[in-house]
Amino acid sequence: MITTREEQEKICFMGAMIQPTDCRRCGLCCNVWWIPITQIDIDREPKIEERQLISRDDLSKTVIFNNPDEIFVMGNDDVATPCFFHSPDGCTIYETRPNACRNFTTMPKNCMGAYIKGQTGIDTKVTAQAWKEEGIPQLVILSRIYGLYLKLKTKELKEKVRIVGSISPEQELRKDILLKLIHEQIMSRMKHHADSN
């Protein structure tokens, strides 16, 4: 039984951060992470083999693989390379794209992670996995990701104000689709919880 508003907010916040949402088709996730590749992916789309592939055993960086069949990554060993098949118009091999892309779930946590990786180079998926292994609660992990995203967006918007002028970081943050989605879900879940008690 939830007894305090703070506990209610924690549960609502955690639920909102892991709730799947519609993809915005921004392509950020295609450009900041290594994309795991299986032999099935190569057989389905031969163009993949024509690109630079690295064996997972030869990687010096920590990359999270969700499947033992994922034996390669696209890119180079130093940094994750933007996907060779992503263009301003979207994926050029969409119908034959790798399983990792097919199975990728868009949700606020992943979208924020992609933005953070693009801005700072910090891979929140790897960091969150390490925190999880240390026994840090999921809520704390998600709060840290959310906090870093908010900090980076605020910094970016302040720089925009300095260059462009006439905008308010607070107003721009209110328009941010990820922050707005999370806020709406929190309010909805809190109302549902209040109505059911």
CORZIBEL-V877094 format. One record per helix or strand of 2 or more residues. SS is the DSSP state (A for helix, B for strand). FROM is the first residue (numbers start at 0). TO is the last residue. If there is no record, write none. Layout:
SS,FROM,TO
SS,FROM,TO
This chain:
A,4,16
A,27,31
B,34,37
A,38,43
A,45,49
B,52,54
A,55,57
B,69,73
B,85,86
B,89,90
A,93,95
A,98,102
A,107,119
A,123,132
A,137,163
A,168,174
A,176,195
